[in-house]
Every structure is written in structure tokens, then in C-alpha cells.
Amino acid sequence: GSSDTYRTMERYDASSSGENSGNWGGWQGILGNGHNASGVAISGTPGRKNSFSYFIDPTLSSLNQNKTLTKANSPYIIGSTFWVNADKTLTLEPGTIIKFYNTNSVLVINGVLSAVGTDSDPIVFTSIKDDTYGGDTNNDGSASSPQAGDWEFIFLSSGAATSTFSHTIFRYGGGDGNYFQ
């Protein structure tokens, strides 16, 4: 990791080889876990899923290729603004959970979002503070409670006309709405 910030190293893709140096990056500053012997918070996620593994694409803030997010790898986190570029499709399997990190978190669709859940396996968009879906992702027990406005919104541009939402739950969004002003 970094000798300046003491952030741990994490693999972008935990299922790929750790021998590939291009598969490594520094801790992303979210969801830290634990304290060292001196009581100082650890800058990393030891014993937990890597912070990179929560992102739709850990190296980009926009989707440059078609991608499917799976229920098995949920929840995913949108940390600030994530763009689905024109002519690209983001598909969410039934049961997929997307959590928004803070009040600046936005999903912008210029391509296509296919969010088709089922009665028994809905797709959920919610706050990182919401432990009801995807568990205690922020690892704070009951210290935080979700509330309306925890994240901004999902924006569908005119190019996103073929996007689909079915059996989808939206919780605790609705920020100030000044994002595009």
C-alpha cells in the first residue's frame, strides 16, 4: 500500500490472479474495517469484501462497455456520479442491489438501463445506510439510519428512452435536485 497514507492494497477483481500488477489498486476510502493495535482506524477492508468490489466499475466513473450486474455480487455502491454512456447498456439481474454513498450520488443514464426484477427478487436502489437490503454495508451497526435525500437521483436523458424498470424498489433518494442546474 501507500507509505504516505498507509492505505492497503486491494485487487480490482478478487476472482482474478493476484500476480497481475494491473489488478491492484489502493483502498478507495470507503467501508474501512477495524483498528490497529494503537486504536487507529485501518485504511482498508481486512476481513471484508474489497472496496473496489462494491463499485460498478472500480477504475471508471462511466460505463464504456455493456455490463451486467449480478445479485451474487450485490450490493454495488455509487460513490458520486456514475454515467452509462450513450449506446451502452447496464443490465441488472433480478435481486441486484445498488446503494448510493452520499447526498452527491447520482446515476446518469445516457444509454440504456435494464432494471427488470421479479415479484420475489426485486431490484433495489437505496441508501448505503439502509441495512434492510444488502445488509450493513457501511459496517456501522445501528449508528446511522437511512432517510429521504440520502442520495440524489437517477437521471434518464433523452437517449435513455428504451430503459426499463420493472419490479424495482427506490428508497431514500430525492436529494436537492440541483445537480444539472
Residue pairs with C-beta under 8 A, 6 or more apart in sequence:
1 7
1 8
1 9
1 26
1 27
1 43
1 44
2 26
5 26
5 43
6 43
7 26
7 27
7 29
7 43
7 44
8 26
8 27
8 42
8 43
8 44
8 45
8 46
9 24
9 25
9 26
9 27
10 24
10 25
10 26
10 27
10 28
10 44
10 45
10 50
10 51
10 52
11 18
11 23
11 24
11 50
11 52
12 23
12 24
12 25
12 52
12 58
12 59
13 23
13 52
14 49
14 50
14 53
16 23
17 23
18 24
25 52
25 58
25 59
27 43
27 44
27 45
27 51
28 51
28 52
28 55
28 58
28 79
29 43
29 51
30 51
30 54
30 77
30 79
30 101
31 45
31 48
31 51
31 54
31 137
31 138
31 139
32 41
32 42
32 43
32 44
32 45
32 139
33 42
33 44
33 45
33 46
33 47
33 48
33 139
34 41
34 42
34 46
34 47
35 41
35 42
36 42
44 51
45 51
48 139
52 58
53 73
54 75
54 76
54 77
54 137
55 76
55 77
55 79
56 63
56 67
56 69
56 76
56 78
56 82
56 90
57 63
57 67
61 80
61 81
61 82
61 83
62 82
62 83
62 84
62 85
63 82
63 83
63 84
63 85
63 88
63 90
63 111
64 85
64 88
65 88
66 88
66 89
66 90
66 91
67 88
67 89
67 90
67 91
68 91
68 92
68 93
69 76
69 90
69 91
69 92
69 93
69 96
69 98
70 93
70 96
71 93
71 94
71 95
71 96
71 97
71 121
74 95
74 96
74 97
74 98
74 134
75 97
75 98
75 99
75 133
75 134
75 135
75 137
76 96
76 97
76 98
76 99
77 98
77 99
77 100
77 101
77 128
77 137
78 98
78 99
78 100
78 101
78 105
78 106
78 107
78 151
79 101
79 102
79 105
80 101
80 102
80 104
80 105
80 106
81 104
81 105
81 106
81 107
81 108
82 106
82 107
82 108
83 108
83 110
84 90
84 107
84 108
84 109
84 110
84 111
84 112
84 113
84 160
85 110
85 111
86 110
86 111
86 159
87 111
88 111
88 112
89 111
89 112
89 113
89 114
90 109
90 111
90 112
90 113
90 114
91 114
92 98
92 113
92 114
92 115
92 116
92 117
92 123
94 116
94 117
94 118
94 121
94 122
94 123
94 167
95 117
95 121
95 122
95 123
96 115
96 117
96 123
96 124
97 123
97 124
97 126
97 133
97 134
98 107
98 123
98 124
98 125
98 126
99 126
99 127
99 128
99 130
99 133
99 134
99 137
100 107
100 125
100 126
100 127
100 128
100 150
100 151
100 152
100 173
101 128
101 151
102 128
102 150
102 151
103 149
103 150
103 151
103 152
103 175
103 176
104 152
104 175
105 151
105 152
106 151
106 152
106 153
106 154
106 155
106 179
107 113
107 125
107 153
107 154
107 155
108 154
108 155
108 157
109 154
109 155
109 156
109 157
109 160
109 163
110 157
110 159
110 160
111 159
111 160
112 160
112 162
112 163
113 154
113 156
113 160
113 163
113 164
113 165
114 163
114 164
115 123
115 163
115 164
115 165
115 166
115 168
116 123
116 164
116 165
116 166
116 167
117 123
117 166
117 167
117 168
118 167
119 167
121 167
122 167
122 168
122 169
123 165
123 167
123 168
123 169
124 133
124 134
124 168
124 169
124 171
125 154
125 168
125 169
125 170
125 171
125 173
126 132
126 133
126 134
126 146
126 169
126 170
126 171
126 172
126 173
127 146
127 147
127 150
127 151
127 171
127 172
127 173
128 137
128 138
128 150
129 138
129 144
129 145
129 146
129 147
129 150
129 172
130 146
130 150
130 171
130 172
131 137
132 171
133 169
133 171
138 144
146 171
146 172
147 172
148 172
148 173
148 174
149 172
149 173
149 174
149 175
149 176
150 172
150 173
151 172
151 173
151 175
152 173
152 174
152 175
152 176
152 177
152 179
153 173
153 174
153 175
153 177
153 179
154 170
154 173
155 179
155 180
156 163
